Amino acid sequence: MARVKYMRDQVSRRRRRKLALSFLPLCFCGVVAYGVSLWDTDLAQASNQAASFVAPGPGAELIGRVSHVRDGDTIEVGGVPIRLSDVDCAELGTREGEAARREMDRITRGRVLVCALEGRMSYDRHIARCERDDGLALREAIREKGYCAL
């Protein structure tokens, strides 16, 4: 009789362990789903405040936060690629180009930019003159640090 009770306890213990382990993937999926929902919310908020964009052309303005720094003279404001006018930086893959990209990232991180489009394009990029919300012109800031030339 004692042996049968012992075996029942063993089976019961195994079932409890199995049941507990079967909930682990469910808990993991719940955590992942919660993380994705937070990420989607952040993306929705970012897209709502990313940029206000007036139709491209001479005199058009793009106002928004920098979403990506491609290199020292090319950024994306709200997903719109912008090539800074009158600035020439070294290409990525070179030490100078990497330094210019890092400096541009430092200058623009977390800042709102106002970009005046010139109505021209270079490849997929709009040519523009951009200023930070505090009035600092990006092309002067990157050139005075010695990372880029005219």
Residue, then its C-alpha position, 0 to 999 in steps of 0.5 A: m500500500a505504501r509503495v502504491k501511494y509513493m508511485r502515485d505521488q511520483v506520477s503526480r509530481r511528474r504531472r505537475r512538473k510537466l504541466a508547469l513546463s508546458f506553461l513556459p512557452l505560453c509565458f514566453c509568448g506572452v512576454v514577446a507579445y507584450g514587447v511587440s505591442l510596446w514596440d508597435t506603440d513606440l513606432a506609431q508615436a514616432s510616425n505621428q511625430a516623425a516629420s511634417f513634410v510639405a510637397p518637395g520643391p524650392g522653398a519647401e520645408l521639412i521639420g522633424r527629428v533625425s531618424h537615421v544618419r547615413d554619413g557626414d553629409t546625408i541624414e534622414v528626417g522622418g524617413v526622408p533622405i536629406r543631402l546637406s547642400d554645400v558640404d562634402c564629407a569623406e565616404l563611409g569606410t574611411r576613418e574620416g568618413e566614420a568620424a564625420r558620421r559620428e559627429m553628425d550623429r552627435i550634433t543631431r541626436g534627439r534634436v528637431l531639424v528644420c530643413a529648407l529644400e532647394g528643389r533638387m535631388s541627388y540620387d534618392r536624396h533631397i538637397a537641403r539646408c538644415e538647422r537645429d531647433d536652437g538655430l545651429a546650421l548643420r553644414e557650418a557645425i560639421r565644417e567648423k569641426g574639420y570633418c567636411a569641406l565645401 
